[in-house]
Amino acid sequence: DAKTTQPNSMESNEEEPVHLPCNHSTISGTDYIHWYRQLPSQGPEYVIHGLTSNVNNRMASLAIAEDRKSSTLILHRATLRDAAVYYCILRAYSGAGSYQLTFGKGTKLSVIP
Amino acid sequence: NAGVTQTPKFQVLKTGQSMTLQCAQDMNHEYMSWYRQDPGMGLRLIHYSVGAGITDQGEVPNGYNVSRSTTEDFPLRLLSAAPSQTSVYFCASSSAPGGRFTDTQYFGPGTRLTVL
């Protein structure tokens, strides 16, 4: 399976933009890039996903490199509630109806008031 | 919608005891799964189900059993608990079976299990 590489931790000041990078140099043509986040003591929650084009939703933006070997999750204005572990996940169909999400260690984002 | 619910929230077992972690979803999702999360680690898939009556193993299935008799429920059974099974357990569900890679998984709040 293609793997992702993320920094262990990042810090951001409140109300400033945050750019969370993810490298996935072995991504295949059919892999979707998904981002989930996990707030303290909660289950993961979906943030955004994309294939080739940049994507925006109410939570964040996803910028995907032209060669798809890297992507960046952008939080436009970090709030204290955005402090979480952010996971970059390549979504691969692994056969016969399986929908496995393979979680790495993610990036722990700290937001400074 | 309650989404994905899990019970209990906390549980302490002694080695060798058995128990069932409950998971239910009210979104009529066909796909459900169980993950475990150990300290400082990402989530690892234990078992999953693509519909009622269909289950399969994930990455770390040993020591766990599952069944799926209804669309709504997907219980996880520990037959003989071991200290290595101390972990936080998350249940998840999603729609869109059939090979699409864009479905969103919804996670429950987790069950924190300690095995002494």
Contacts between the chains, C-beta under 8 A, distances in Angstrom:
chain1	res1	chain2	res2	distance
A	30	B	101	7.1
A	31	B	101	7.6
A	32	B	101	4.4
A	32	B	102	6.0
A	36	B	105	7.9
A	41	B	110	7.8
A	42	B	109	6.3
A	42	B	110	7.4
A	43	B	4	7.7
A	43	B	90	4.9
A	43	B	92	7.5
A	43	B	107	3.2
A	43	B	108	5.5
A	43	B	109	5.7
A	43	B	110	5.4
A	44	B	43	6.9
A	44	B	90	7.3
A	44	B	92	8.0
A	44	B	105	7.8
A	44	B	107	5.0
A	45	B	106	8.0
A	45	B	107	6.7
A	46	B	104	4.4
A	46	B	105	6.7
A	46	B	106	7.5
A	49	B	102	6.2
A	49	B	104	7.9
A	87	B	42	6.6
A	91	B	101	4.5
A	91	B	102	7.6
A	92	B	101	7.4
A	93	B	99	5.7
A	93	B	101	5.9
A	96	B	56	7.5
A	97	B	31	7.9
A	97	B	50	4.0
A	97	B	54	7.7
A	97	B	56	7.9
A	97	B	97	5.7
A	97	B	98	7.6
A	97	B	99	8.0
A	98	B	48	6.4
A	98	B	50	7.6
A	98	B	56	6.7
A	99	B	31	5.4
A	99	B	33	7.4
A	99	B	48	7.1
A	99	B	50	7.8
A	99	B	94	6.4
A	99	B	97	7.6
A	99	B	103	6.7
A	99	B	105	7.4
A	100	B	33	7.9
A	100	B	45	5.3
A	100	B	48	7.3
A	100	B	58	6.6
A	100	B	59	7.7
A	101	B	43	7.3
A	101	B	45	7.5
A	101	B	92	7.9
A	101	B	105	6.1
A	102	B	42	8.0
A	102	B	45	7.9
A	103	B	35	7.8
A	103	B	42	3.2
A	103	B	43	4.3
A	103	B	44	7.4
A	104	B	42	5.2
A	105	B	40	7.2
A	105	B	41	6.7
A	105	B	42	5.5
A	106	B	42	6.3
